[in-house]
Amino acid sequence: MLRIGLKCGKFQIYHAGHAYCLAFCKSRCDYLIILLNSDNYILRHKERIIASLDDRKAVLKSVRFVNEVNSFDEDTEDTWIAYFKKNDLYRRFGRDAKLVMFHSPEKHDNPPAEKLVDEIIFVPFLNKKTNSSNKILRKAKDRPNEVD
């Protein structure tokens, strides 16, 4: 039985926390698919685009733990997952393939797509205080020459 993993996110600034997360995910599945939020999604949620979707895809495709990178424009990944499960999962990976969704701990109370996947695994944070894209950006702006 193949375990097909899904990890969603923006991945705007790839950092050590992302590397840890993807290694953790890959250690618990046979094939890891990253679902990137589109640039339109980021703009709709009043965030700044730091790296374009194409750039983020290129970075993630180079990560050895990642087998495939896709994107979605909807507010949740549910539509993409439902389509993938109906049209691609069993055709590509066989009838006994299991779909595993990886989530961050802060989504513990309300993980999306829970009815569409066979299992949800919560990924522990490496270090939430330093491994956050927003904190990295603030530090670069406020203290450009400081090293942790």
DODRENKE-297848 format. One record per atom (N, C-alpha, C, O): x, y, z; residue in one letter; atom name; residue number from 1. Coordinates in pm, whole numbers, always signed. Example, Ala and Ser with C-alpha at 12.3 -4.5 7.8 and 13.67 -1.06 7.14 Angstrom:
<pts>
<<+1319,-569,+780>,"A","N",1>;
<<+1230,-450,+780>,"A","CA",1>;
<<+1320,-330,+780>,"A","C",1>;
<<+1424,-332,+846>,"A","O",1>;
<<+1285,-225,+708>,"S","N",2>;
<<+1367,-106,+714>,"S","CA",2>;
<<+1290,+3,+787>,"S","C",2>;
<<+1341,+114,+804>,"S","O",2>;
</pts>
This chain:
<pts>
<<+84,-119,+0>,"M","N",1>;
<<+0,+0,+0>,"M","CA",1>;
<<+88,+124,+0>,"M","C",1>;
<<+172,+142,+88>,"M","O",1>;
<<+68,+208,-99>,"L","N",2>;
<<+141,+334,-107>,"L","CA",2>;
<<+70,+441,-26>,"L","C",2>;
<<-52,+453,-29>,"L","O",2>;
<<+149,+519,+46>,"R","N",3>;
<<+97,+632,+121>,"R","CA",3>;
<<+136,+759,+46>,"R","C",3>;
<<+254,+791,+33>,"R","O",3>;
<<+34,+830,-4>,"I","N",4>;
<<+55,+953,-80>,"I","CA",4>;
<<+30,+1071,+13>,"I","C",4>;
<<-82,+1090,+62>,"I","O",4>;
<<+133,+1150,+36>,"G","N",5>;
<<+123,+1262,+129>,"G","CA",5>;
<<+91,+1393,+59>,"G","C",5>;
<<+136,+1417,-53>,"G","O",5>;
<<+14,+1477,+127>,"L","N",6>;
<<-20,+1611,+78>,"L","CA",6>;
<<+18,+1713,+184>,"L","C",6>;
<<-19,+1699,+300>,"L","O",6>;
<<+91,+1816,+145>,"K","N",7>;
<<+123,+1927,+235>,"K","CA",7>;
<<+93,+2057,+162>,"K","C",7>;
<<+147,+2083,+55>,"K","O",7>;
<<+7,+2137,+220>,"C","N",8>;
<<-34,+2264,+160>,"C","CA",8>;
<<+38,+2381,+227>,"C","C",8>;
<<+78,+2373,+343>,"C","O",8>;
<<+54,+2489,+152>,"G","N",9>;
<<+112,+2609,+210>,"G","CA",9>;
<<+153,+2709,+105>,"G","C",9>;
<<+140,+2686,-15>,"G","O",9>;
<<+203,+2823,+154>,"K","N",10>;
<<+249,+2929,+63>,"K","CA",10>;
<<+397,+2912,+30>,"K","C",10>;
<<+438,+2933,-84>,"K","O",10>;
<<+477,+2874,+129>,"F","N",11>;
<<+621,+2852,+111>,"F","CA",11>;
<<+686,+2971,+42>,"F","C",11>;
<<+761,+2954,-54>,"F","O",11>;
<<+657,+3092,+91>,"Q","N",12>;
<<+709,+3213,+27>,"Q","CA",12>;
<<+859,+3232,+50>,"Q","C",12>;
<<+932,+3272,-41>,"Q","O",12>;
<<+904,+3204,+170>,"I","N",13>;
<<+1048,+3210,+199>,"I","CA",13>;
<<+1085,+3074,+255>,"I","C",13>;
<<+1052,+3043,+370>,"I","O",13>;
<<+1153,+2994,+177>,"Y","N",14>;
<<+1190,+2859,+221>,"Y","CA",14>;
<<+1296,+2871,+330>,"Y","C",14>;
<<+1401,+2931,+309>,"Y","O",14>;
<<+1269,+2812,+446>,"H","N",15>;
<<+1361,+2823,+560>,"H","CA",15>;
<<+1375,+2688,+631>,"H","C",15>;
<<+1314,+2589,+589>,"H","O",15>;
<<+1453,+2685,+737>,"A","N",16>;
<<+1482,+2560,+809>,"A","CA",16>;
<<+1356,+2491,+859>,"A","C",16>;
<<+1349,+2368,+862>,"A","O",16>;
<<+1256,+2568,+899>,"G","N",17>;
<<+1130,+2509,+945>,"G","CA",17>;
<<+1061,+2432,+833>,"G","C",17>;
<<+1003,+2326,+856>,"G","O",17>;
<<+1066,+2487,+711>,"H","N",18>;
<<+1009,+2417,+596>,"H","CA",18>;
<<+1087,+2289,+567>,"H","C",18>;
<<+1027,+2184,+542>,"H","O",18>;
<<+1220,+2297,+572>,"A","N",19>;
<<+1302,+2179,+546>,"A","CA",19>;
<<+1269,+2068,+646>,"A","C",19>;
<<+1253,+1952,+607>,"A","O",19>;
<<+1258,+2104,+773>,"Y","N",20>;
<<+1221,+2006,+876>,"Y","CA",20>;
<<+1083,+1948,+848>,"Y","C",20>;
<<+1064,+1827,+854>,"Y","O",20>;
<<+988,+2033,+817>,"C","N",21>;
<<+850,+1990,+790>,"C","CA",21>;
<<+845,+1891,+675>,"C","C",21>;
<<+782,+1786,+686>,"C","O",21>;
<<+912,+1923,+565>,"L","N",22>;
<<+907,+1834,+448>,"L","CA",22>;
<<+980,+1703,+473>,"L","C",22>;
<<+937,+1599,+424>,"L","O",22>;
<<+1089,+1706,+549>,"A","N",23>;
<<+1157,+1581,+586>,"A","CA",23>;
<<+1066,+1494,+673>,"A","C",23>;
<<+1057,+1373,+654>,"A","O",23>;
<<+999,+1559,+769>,"F","N",24>;
<<+904,+1488,+856>,"F","CA",24>;
<<+793,+1423,+772>,"F","C",24>;
<<+762,+1306,+790>,"F","O",24>;
<<+735,+1501,+682>,"C","N",25>;
<<+626,+1450,+597>,"C","CA",25>;
<<+674,+1332,+512>,"C","C",25>;
<<+608,+1228,+507>,"C","O",25>;
<<+787,+1348,+447>,"K","N",26>;
<<+837,+1243,+357>,"K","CA",26>;
<<+870,+1115,+434>,"K","C",26>;
<<+860,+1006,+379>,"K","O",26>;
<<+909,+1129,+559>,"S","N",27>;
<<+942,+1009,+639>,"S","CA",27>;
<<+817,+928,+673>,"S","C",27>;
<<+827,+816,+721>,"S","O",27>;
<<+700,+987,+649>,"R","N",28>;
<<+573,+920,+683>,"R","CA",28>;
<<+487,+892,+560>,"R","C",28>;
<<+369,+857,+573>,"R","O",28>;
<<+545,+905,+441>,"C","N",29>;
<<+471,+871,+320>,"C","CA",29>;
<<+570,+824,+214>,"C","C",29>;
<<+692,+839,+228>,"C","O",29>;
<<+517,+766,+107>,"D","N",30>;
<<+601,+716,-3>,"D","CA",30>;
<<+620,+820,-113>,"D","C",30>;
<<+721,+819,-184>,"D","O",30>;
<<+524,+908,-127>,"Y","N",31>;
<<+524,+1006,-235>,"Y","CA",31>;
<<+465,+1133,-178>,"Y","C",31>;
<<+353,+1131,-126>,"Y","O",31>;
<<+538,+1245,-187>,"L","N",32>;
<<+493,+1370,-125>,"L","CA",32>;
<<+458,+1473,-232>,"L","C",32>;
<<+539,+1509,-316>,"L","O",32>;
<<+332,+1521,-225>,"I","N",33>;
<<+283,+1625,-314>,"I","CA",33>;
<<+266,+1754,-234>,"I","C",33>;
<<+202,+1755,-129>,"I","O",33>;
<<+323,+1862,-285>,"I","N",34>;
<<+306,+1994,-224>,"I","CA",34>;
<<+196,+2067,-300>,"I","C",34>;
<<+198,+2071,-423>,"I","O",34>;
<<+102,+2124,-227>,"L","N",35>;
<<-4,+2206,-286>,"L","CA",35>;
<<+22,+2351,-247>,"L","C",35>;
<<+4,+2389,-131>,"L","O",35>;
<<+64,+2430,-342>,"L","N",36>;
<<+95,+2571,-316>,"L","CA",36>;
<<-27,+2659,-335>,"L","C",36>;
<<-104,+2641,-429>,"L","O",36>;
<<-44,+2754,-243>,"N","N",37>;
<<-146,+2857,-261>,"N","CA",37>;
<<-101,+2945,-377>,"N","C",37>;
<<+15,+2983,-386>,"N","O",37>;
<<-195,+2977,-465>,"S","N",38>;
<<-163,+3060,-581>,"S","CA",38>;
<<-133,+3205,-539>,"S","C",38>;
<<-159,+3245,-426>,"S","O",38>;
<<-78,+3280,-633>,"D","N",39>;
<<-55,+3422,-609>,"D","CA",39>;
<<-188,+3494,-584>,"D","C",39>;
<<-196,+3581,-498>,"D","O",39>;
<<-292,+3457,-659>,"N","N",40>;
<<-425,+3518,-639>,"N","CA",40>;
<<-476,+3491,-497>,"N","C",40>;
<<-533,+3580,-435>,"N","O",40>;
<<-455,+3372,-447>,"Y","N",41>;
<<-495,+3338,-310>,"Y","CA",41>;
<<-425,+3432,-211>,"Y","C",41>;
<<-488,+3488,-122>,"Y","O",41>;
<<-296,+3448,-229>,"I","N",42>;
<<-217,+3533,-138>,"I","CA",42>;
<<-270,+3676,-141>,"I","C",42>;
<<-288,+3738,-36>,"I","O",42>;
<<-296,+3728,-258>,"L","N",43>;
<<-347,+3865,-270>,"L","CA",43>;
<<-487,+3878,-211>,"L","C",43>;
<<-518,+3979,-146>,"L","O",43>;
<<-572,+3778,-232>,"R","N",44>;
<<-708,+3783,-175>,"R","CA",44>;
<<-706,+3786,-23>,"R","C",44>;
<<-797,+3841,+40>,"R","O",44>;
<<-602,+3728,+36>,"H","N",45>;
<<-590,+3726,+182>,"H","CA",45>;
<<-505,+3840,+234>,"H","C",45>;
<<-452,+3835,+345>,"H","O",45>;
<<-492,+3944,+152>,"K","N",46>;
<<-426,+4070,+190>,"K","CA",46>;
<<-281,+4050,+233>,"K","C",46>;
<<-230,+4119,+322>,"K","O",46>;
<<-216,+3956,+169>,"E","N",47>;
<<-75,+3934,+197>,"E","CA",47>;
<<+7,+3981,+78>,"E","C",47>;
<<-44,+4000,-32>,"E","O",47>;
<<+134,+3998,+102>,"R","N",48>;
<<+226,+4045,+0>,"R","CA",48>;
<<+291,+3924,-69>,"R","C",48>;
<<+330,+3828,-3>,"R","O",48>;
<<+302,+3929,-199>,"I","N",49>;
<<+372,+3822,-271>,"I","CA",49>;
<<+521,+3851,-263>,"I","C",49>;
<<+569,+3954,-312>,"I","O",49>;
<<+592,+3761,-201>,"I","N",50>;
<<+737,+3776,-186>,"I","CA",50>;
<<+808,+3699,-296>,"I","C",50>;
<<+907,+3746,-353>,"I","O",50>;
<<+755,+3581,-326>,"A","N",51>;
<<+809,+3499,-434>,"A","CA",51>;
<<+690,+3453,-518>,"A","C",51>;
<<+588,+3408,-465>,"A","O",51>;
<<+702,+3465,-649>,"S","N",52>;
<<+592,+3427,-738>,"S","CA",52>;
<<+566,+3276,-729>,"S","C",52>;
<<+649,+3200,-681>,"S","O",52>;
<<+450,+3237,-776>,"L","N",53>;
<<+415,+3095,-777>,"L","CA",53>;
<<+519,+3015,-855>,"L","C",53>;
<<+561,+2909,-809>,"L","O",53>;
<<+562,+3064,-970>,"D","N",54>;
<<+663,+2993,-1049>,"D","CA",54>;
<<+794,+2978,-973>,"D","C",54>;
<<+857,+2873,-978>,"D","O",54>;
<<+835,+3084,-902>,"D","N",55>;
<<+958,+3077,-824>,"D","CA",55>;
<<+944,+2977,-709>,"D","C",55>;
<<+1035,+2898,-683>,"D","O",55>;
<<+830,+2981,-640>,"R","N",56>;
<<+808,+2889,-529>,"R","CA",56>;
<<+805,+2744,-578>,"R","C",56>;
<<+857,+2655,-511>,"R","O",56>;
<<+743,+2721,-694>,"K","N",57>;
<<+741,+2586,-752>,"K","CA",57>;
<<+883,+2540,-782>,"K","C",57>;
<<+919,+2426,-753>,"K","O",57>;
<<+963,+2627,-842>,"A","N",58>;
<<+1101,+2591,-877>,"A","CA",58>;
<<+1182,+2553,-754>,"A","C",58>;
<<+1256,+2455,-756>,"A","O",58>;
<<+1167,+2631,-648>,"V","N",59>;
<<+1240,+2601,-524>,"V","CA",59>;
<<+1197,+2466,-468>,"V","C",59>;
<<+1281,+2382,-435>,"V","O",59>;
<<+1067,+2444,-458>,"L","N",60>;
<<+1018,+2320,-398>,"L","CA",60>;
<<+1047,+2197,-483>,"L","C",60>;
<<+1068,+2089,-429>,"L","O",60>;
<<+1047,+2212,-614>,"K","N",61>;
<<+1081,+2099,-702>,"K","CA",61>;
<<+1226,+2055,-683>,"K","C",61>;
<<+1261,+1941,-714>,"K","O",61>;
<<+1309,+2146,-633>,"S","N",62>;
<<+1450,+2111,-611>,"S","CA",62>;
<<+1475,+2043,-477>,"S","C",62>;
<<+1586,+1995,-452>,"S","O",62>;
<<+1374,+2037,-391>,"V","N",63>;
<<+1389,+1976,-259>,"V","CA",63>;
<<+1377,+1825,-271>,"V","C",63>;
<<+1280,+1775,-328>,"V","O",63>;
<<+1473,+1751,-219>,"R","N",64>;
<<+1477,+1606,-239>,"R","CA",64>;
<<+1361,+1530,-176>,"R","C",64>;
<<+1332,+1418,-218>,"R","O",64>;
<<+1295,+1587,-79>,"F","N",65>;
<<+1182,+1519,-15>,"F","CA",65>;
<<+1053,+1530,-97>,"F","C",65>;
<<+958,+1455,-74>,"F","O",65>;
<<+1050,+1623,-191>,"V","N",66>;
<<+928,+1654,-266>,"V","CA",66>;
<<+926,+1579,-398>,"V","C",66>;
<<+1023,+1583,-474>,"V","O",66>;
<<+816,+1509,-424>,"N","N",67>;
<<+801,+1436,-548>,"N","CA",67>;
<<+723,+1513,-655>,"N","C",67>;
<<+741,+1490,-774>,"N","O",67>;
<<+636,+1603,-611>,"E","N",68>;
<<+549,+1673,-706>,"E","CA",68>;
<<+502,+1804,-643>,"E","C",68>;
<<+480,+1812,-522>,"E","O",68>;
<<+485,+1906,-726>,"V","N",69>;
<<+435,+2035,-679>,"V","CA",69>;
<<+318,+2077,-767>,"V","C",69>;
<<+329,+2078,-890>,"V","O",69>;
<<+207,+2112,-704>,"N","N",70>;
<<+88,+2162,-772>,"N","CA",70>;
<<+43,+2289,-701>,"N","C",70>;
<<+97,+2324,-596>,"N","O",70>;
<<-55,+2357,-758>,"S","N",71>;
<<-107,+2477,-693>,"S","CA",71>;
<<-258,+2477,-700>,"S","C",71>;
<<-319,+2406,-780>,"S","O",71>;
<<-318,+2560,-615>,"F","N",72>;
<<-463,+2577,-617>,"F","CA",72>;
<<-495,+2721,-585>,"F","C",72>;
<<-421,+2790,-516>,"F","O",72>;
<<-611,+2765,-639>,"D","N",73>;
<<-651,+2905,-627>,"D","CA",73>;
<<-766,+2925,-529>,"D","C",73>;
<<-793,+3037,-487>,"D","O",73>;
<<-834,+2817,-494>,"E","N",74>;
<<-950,+2826,-404>,"E","CA",74>;
<<-904,+2860,-262>,"E","C",74>;
<<-785,+2855,-230>,"E","O",74>;
<<-1001,+2895,-177>,"D","N",75>;
<<-967,+2929,-39>,"D","CA",75>;
<<-928,+2809,+46>,"D","C",75>;
<<-860,+2824,+147>,"D","O",75>;
<<-970,+2690,+6>,"T","N",76>;
<<-923,+2567,+72>,"T","CA",76>;
<<-878,+2469,-35>,"T","C",76>;
<<-911,+2484,-153>,"T","O",76>;
<<-805,+2371,+6>,"E","N",77>;
<<-753,+2271,-87>,"E","CA",77>;
<<-854,+2161,-119>,"E","C",77>;
<<-824,+2071,-197>,"E","O",77>;
<<-973,+2168,-59>,"D","N",78>;
<<-1072,+2061,-74>,"D","CA",78>;
<<-1105,+2028,-219>,"D","C",78>;
<<-1112,+1910,-254>,"D","O",78>;
<<-1126,+2128,-304>,"T","N",79>;
<<-1162,+2104,-444>,"T","CA",79>;
<<-1052,+2029,-517>,"T","C",79>;
<<-1079,+1935,-592>,"T","O",79>;
<<-927,+2071,-495>,"W","N",80>;
<<-813,+2004,-560>,"W","CA",80>;
<<-805,+1859,-513>,"W","C",80>;
<<-788,+1768,-594>,"W","O",80>;
<<-817,+1838,-383>,"I","N",81>;
<<-806,+1702,-328>,"I","CA",81>;
<<-918,+1613,-381>,"I","C",81>;
<<-894,+1498,-419>,"I","O",81>;
<<-1040,+1664,-384>,"A","N",82>;
<<-1153,+1585,-433>,"A","CA",82>;
<<-1130,+1546,-579>,"A","C",82>;
<<-1154,+1431,-617>,"A","O",82>;
<<-1085,+1639,-661>,"Y","N",83>;
<<-1057,+1609,-801>,"Y","CA",83>;
<<-945,+1505,-812>,"Y","C",83>;
<<-958,+1408,-886>,"Y","O",83>;
<<-837,+1525,-740>,"F","N",84>;
<<-723,+1433,-743>,"F","CA",84>;
<<-766,+1293,-701>,"F","C",84>;
<<-729,+1195,-765>,"F","O",84>;
<<-842,+1285,-594>,"K","N",85>;
<<-885,+1153,-545>,"K","CA",85>;
<<-976,+1084,-647>,"K","C",85>;
<<-965,+963,-667>,"K","O",85>;
<<-1063,+1158,-710>,"K","N",86>;
<<-1158,+1100,-807>,"K","CA",86>;
<<-1089,+1061,-939>,"K","C",86>;
<<-1121,+957,-997>,"K","O",86>;
<<-996,+1145,-985>,"N","N",87>;
<<-941,+1128,-1120>,"N","CA",87>;
<<-797,+1075,-1129>,"N","C",87>;
<<-761,+1015,-1230>,"N","O",87>;
<<-717,+1096,-1027>,"D","N",88>;
<<-574,+1064,-1040>,"D","CA",88>;
<<-520,+962,-939>,"D","C",88>;
<<-439,+877,-976>,"D","O",88>;
<<-563,+969,-816>,"L","N",89>;
<<-500,+890,-710>,"L","CA",89>;
<<-490,+742,-744>,"L","C",89>;
<<-381,+687,-748>,"L","O",89>;
<<-603,+678,-769>,"Y","N",90>;
<<-603,+533,-791>,"Y","CA",90>;
<<-546,+496,-927>,"Y","C",90>;
<<-482,+392,-941>,"Y","O",90>;
<<-569,+580,-1027>,"R","N",91>;
<<-514,+555,-1161>,"R","CA",91>;
<<-361,+558,-1157>,"R","C",91>;
<<-295,+475,-1220>,"R","O",91>;
<<-306,+654,-1083>,"R","N",92>;
<<-160,+669,-1079>,"R","CA",92>;
<<-92,+578,-977>,"R","C",92>;
<<+19,+531,-1000>,"R","O",92>;
<<-160,+554,-864>,"F","N",93>;
<<-92,+487,-753>,"F","CA",93>;
<<-153,+354,-712>,"F","C",93>;
<<-100,+287,-624>,"F","O",93>;
<<-263,+314,-774>,"G","N",94>;
<<-325,+185,-742>,"G","CA",94>;
<<-441,+199,-645>,"G","C",94>;
<<-452,+297,-571>,"G","O",94>;
<<-527,+99,-647>,"R","N",95>;
<<-650,+100,-566>,"R","CA",95>;
<<-625,+99,-416>,"R","C",95>;
<<-711,+143,-339>,"R","O",95>;
<<-511,+50,-372>,"D","N",96>;
<<-487,+44,-228>,"D","CA",96>;
<<-409,+166,-176>,"D","C",96>;
<<-367,+167,-60>,"D","O",96>;
<<-390,+268,-260>,"A","N",97>;
<<-319,+389,-217>,"A","CA",97>;
<<-399,+461,-108>,"A","C",97>;
<<-522,+468,-113>,"A","O",97>;
<<-328,+514,-11>,"K","N",98>;
<<-388,+591,+99>,"K","CA",98>;
<<-342,+735,+90>,"K","C",98>;
<<-225,+764,+64>,"K","O",98>;
<<-436,+825,+112>,"L","N",99>;
<<-407,+968,+105>,"L","CA",99>;
<<-387,+1022,+246>,"L","C",99>;
<<-476,+1013,+331>,"L","O",99>;
<<-269,+1079,+270>,"V","N",100>;
<<-232,+1131,+402>,"V","CA",100>;
<<-212,+1282,+391>,"V","C",100>;
<<-137,+1329,+307>,"V","O",100>;
<<-281,+1356,+478>,"M","N",101>;
<<-271,+1502,+479>,"M","CA",101>;
<<-185,+1544,+598>,"M","C",101>;
<<-206,+1497,+709>,"M","O",101>;
<<-89,+1631,+575>,"F","N",102>;
<<-4,+1682,+681>,"F","CA",102>;
<<-46,+1825,+714>,"F","C",102>;
<<-62,+1908,+624>,"F","O",102>;
<<-64,+1853,+843>,"H","N",103>;
<<-106,+1987,+889>,"H","CA",103>;
<<-18,+2035,+1002>,"H","C",103>;
<<+43,+1956,+1074>,"H","O",103>;
<<-12,+2166,+1015>,"S","N",104>;
<<+58,+2228,+1127>,"S","CA",104>;
<<-27,+2216,+1252>,"S","C",104>;
<<-149,+2205,+1243>,"S","O",104>;
<<+36,+2217,+1369>,"P","N",105>;
<<-39,+2200,+1495>,"P","CA",105>;
<<-148,+2303,+1518>,"P","C",105>;
<<-248,+2272,+1582>,"P","O",105>;
<<-131,+2426,+1468>,"E","N",106>;
<<-232,+2528,+1495>,"E","CA",106>;
<<-364,+2500,+1423>,"E","C",106>;
<<-465,+2562,+1454>,"E","O",106>;
<<-364,+2407,+1328>,"K","N",107>;
<<-488,+2371,+1259>,"K","CA",107>;
<<-554,+2250,+1324>,"K","C",107>;
<<-646,+2192,+1266>,"K","O",107>;
<<-509,+2212,+1440>,"H","N",108>;
<<-556,+2092,+1508>,"H","CA",108>;
<<-706,+2091,+1532>,"H","C",108>;
<<-769,+1985,+1523>,"H","O",108>;
<<-765,+2205,+1563>,"D","N",109>;
<<-908,+2210,+1595>,"D","CA",109>;
<<-998,+2201,+1474>,"D","C",109>;
<<-1115,+2163,+1487>,"D","O",109>;
<<-948,+2235,+1357>,"N","N",110>;
<<-1034,+2238,+1239>,"N","CA",110>;
<<-956,+2207,+1111>,"N","C",110>;
<<-945,+2292,+1023>,"N","O",110>;
<<-903,+2085,+1100>,"P","N",111>;
<<-828,+2055,+978>,"P","CA",111>;
<<-920,+2046,+857>,"P","C",111>;
<<-1018,+1972,+860>,"P","O",111>;
<<-889,+2120,+750>,"P","N",112>;
<<-972,+2110,+631>,"P","CA",112>;
<<-951,+1975,+562>,"P","C",112>;
<<-852,+1906,+588>,"P","O",112>;
<<-1040,+1940,+477>,"A","N",113>;
<<-1029,+1820,+395>,"A","CA",113>;
<<-1030,+1688,+472>,"A","C",113>;
<<-995,+1584,+416>,"A","O",113>;
<<-1068,+1692,+599>,"E","N",114>;
<<-1058,+1569,+679>,"E","CA",114>;
<<-1143,+1454,+626>,"E","C",114>;
<<-1109,+1338,+648>,"E","O",114>;
<<-1252,+1485,+557>,"K","N",115>;
<<-1336,+1378,+503>,"K","CA",115>;
<<-1285,+1327,+369>,"K","C",115>;
<<-1333,+1224,+320>,"K","O",115>;
<<-1189,+1395,+309>,"L","N",116>;
<<-1138,+1357,+178>,"L","CA",116>;
<<-1012,+1272,+185>,"L","C",116>;
<<-972,+1212,+85>,"L","O",116>;
<<-950,+1265,+301>,"V","N",117>;
<<-824,+1192,+314>,"V","CA",117>;
<<-841,+1074,+410>,"V","C",117>;
<<-935,+1069,+488>,"V","O",117>;
<<-747,+981,+401>,"D","N",118>;
<<-752,+862,+486>,"D","CA",118>;
<<-692,+886,+624>,"D","C",118>;
<<-726,+818,+721>,"D","O",118>;
<<-601,+983,+632>,"E","N",119>;
<<-533,+1008,+760>,"E","CA",119>;
<<-484,+1152,+763>,"E","C",119>;
<<-446,+1208,+660>,"E","O",119>;
<<-484,+1212,+881>,"I","N",120>;
<<-426,+1345,+901>,"I","CA",120>;
<<-315,+1331,+1005>,"I","C",120>;
<<-335,+1273,+1112>,"I","O",120>;
<<-200,+1385,+973>,"I","N",121>;
<<-86,+1384,+1066>,"I","CA",121>;
<<-48,+1529,+1092>,"I","C",121>;
<<-32,+1608,+999>,"I","O",121>;
<<-33,+1564,+1219>,"F","N",122>;
<<+8,+1698,+1257>,"F","CA",122>;
<<+160,+1704,+1269>,"F","C",122>;
<<+221,+1622,+1336>,"F","O",122>;
<<+219,+1801,+1202>,"V","N",123>;
<<+364,+1817,+1196>,"V","CA",123>;
<<+407,+1909,+1309>,"V","C",123>;
<<+364,+2025,+1314>,"V","O",123>;
<<+491,+1862,+1400>,"P","N",124>;
<<+538,+1951,+1508>,"P","CA",124>;
<<+630,+2060,+1451>,"P","C",124>;
<<+701,+2038,+1354>,"P","O",124>;
<<+626,+2177,+1515>,"F","N",125>;
<<+713,+2287,+1473>,"F","CA",125>;
<<+855,+2259,+1515>,"F","C",125>;
<<+880,+2202,+1621>,"F","O",125>;
<<+950,+2299,+1430>,"L","N",126>;
<<+1090,+2294,+1466>,"L","CA",126>;
<<+1119,+2401,+1571>,"L","C",126>;
<<+1169,+2371,+1680>,"L","O",126>;
<<+1086,+2525,+1539>,"N","N",127>;
<<+1103,+2636,+1632>,"N","CA",127>;
<<+1018,+2752,+1580>,"N","C",127>;
<<+1062,+2829,+1495>,"N","O",127>;
<<+897,+2763,+1632>,"K","N",128>;
<<+801,+2864,+1584>,"K","CA",128>;
<<+854,+3007,+1604>,"K","C",128>;
<<+816,+3097,+1529>,"K","O",128>;
<<+940,+3027,+1702>,"K","N",129>;
<<+988,+3163,+1730>,"K","CA",129>;
<<+1083,+3215,+1622>,"K","C",129>;
<<+1084,+3335,+1595>,"K","O",129>;
<<+1161,+3127,+1561>,"T","N",130>;
<<+1258,+3174,+1462>,"T","CA",130>;
<<+1227,+3127,+1321>,"T","C",130>;
<<+1272,+3190,+1225>,"T","O",130>;
<<+1153,+3019,+1305>,"N","N",131>;
<<+1126,+2965,+1172>,"N","CA",131>;
<<+987,+3002,+1124>,"N","C",131>;
<<+898,+2918,+1116>,"N","O",131>;
<<+972,+3127,+1092>,"S","N",132>;
<<+848,+3180,+1039>,"S","CA",132>;
<<+886,+3281,+932>,"S","C",132>;
<<+970,+3368,+955>,"S","O",132>;
<<+824,+3271,+815>,"S","N",133>;
<<+857,+3365,+707>,"S","CA",133>;
<<+835,+3509,+748>,"S","C",133>;
<<+916,+3596,+716>,"S","O",133>;
<<+726,+3535,+819>,"N","N",134>;
<<+698,+3672,+863>,"N","CA",134>;
<<+803,+3721,+960>,"N","C",134>;
<<+844,+3837,+953>,"N","O",134>;
<<+848,+3637,+1051>,"K","N",135>;
<<+952,+3679,+1147>,"K","CA",135>;
<<+1085,+3701,+1076>,"K","C",135>;
<<+1161,+3791,+1113>,"K","O",135>;
<<+1114,+3619,+976>,"I","N",136>;
<<+1237,+3638,+900>,"I","CA",136>;
<<+1233,+3773,+828>,"I","C",136>;
<<+1333,+3846,+826>,"I","O",136>;
<<+1119,+3806,+769>,"L","N",137>;
<<+1105,+3936,+699>,"L","CA",137>;
<<+1119,+4053,+796>,"L","C",137>;
<<+1188,+4150,+765>,"L","O",137>;
<<+1054,+4043,+912>,"R","N",138>;
<<+1064,+4152,+1012>,"R","CA",138>;
<<+1208,+4170,+1056>,"R","C",138>;
<<+1257,+4282,+1069>,"R","O",138>;
<<+1276,+4059,+1080>,"K","N",139>;
<<+1415,+4067,+1126>,"K","CA",139>;
<<+1503,+4130,+1019>,"K","C",139>;
<<+1589,+4213,+1049>,"K","O",139>;
<<+1480,+4092,+893>,"A","N",140>;
<<+1561,+4148,+785>,"A","CA",140>;
<<+1539,+4299,+774>,"A","C",140>;
<<+1632,+4373,+742>,"A","O",140>;
<<+1417,+4343,+800>,"K","N",141>;
<<+1386,+4485,+791>,"K","CA",141>;
<<+1439,+4562,+912>,"K","C",141>;
<<+1497,+4669,+897>,"K","O",141>;
<<+1418,+4506,+1032>,"D","N",142>;
<<+1452,+4577,+1156>,"D","CA",142>;
<<+1599,+4564,+1195>,"D","C",142>;
<<+1657,+4658,+1248>,"D","O",142>;
<<+1658,+4447,+1171>,"R","N",143>;
<<+1796,+4421,+1217>,"R","CA",143>;
<<+1874,+4349,+1106>,"R","C",143>;
<<+1904,+4231,+1121>,"R","O",143>;
<<+1905,+4416,+996>,"P","N",144>;
<<+1963,+4350,+879>,"P","CA",144>;
<<+2097,+4283,+900>,"P","C",144>;
<<+2131,+4192,+825>,"P","O",144>;
<<+2176,+4325,+1000>,"N","N",145>;
<<+2309,+4268,+1018>,"N","CA",145>;
<<+2321,+4175,+1137>,"N","C",145>;
<<+2431,+4133,+1171>,"N","O",145>;
<<+2210,+4144,+1200>,"E","N",146>;
<<+2212,+4059,+1318>,"E","CA",146>;
<<+2201,+3912,+1280>,"E","C",146>;
<<+2123,+3876,+1192>,"E","O",146>;
<<+2279,+3826,+1345>,"V","N",147>;
<<+2277,+3682,+1320>,"V","CA",147>;
<<+2230,+3611,+1447>,"V","C",147>;
<<+2269,+3647,+1558>,"V","O",147>;
<<+2144,+3508,+1429>,"D","N",148>;
<<+2099,+3429,+1546>,"D","CA",148>;
<<+2210,+3344,+1601>,"D","C",148>;
<<+2190,+3271,+1699>,"D","O",148>;
</pts>
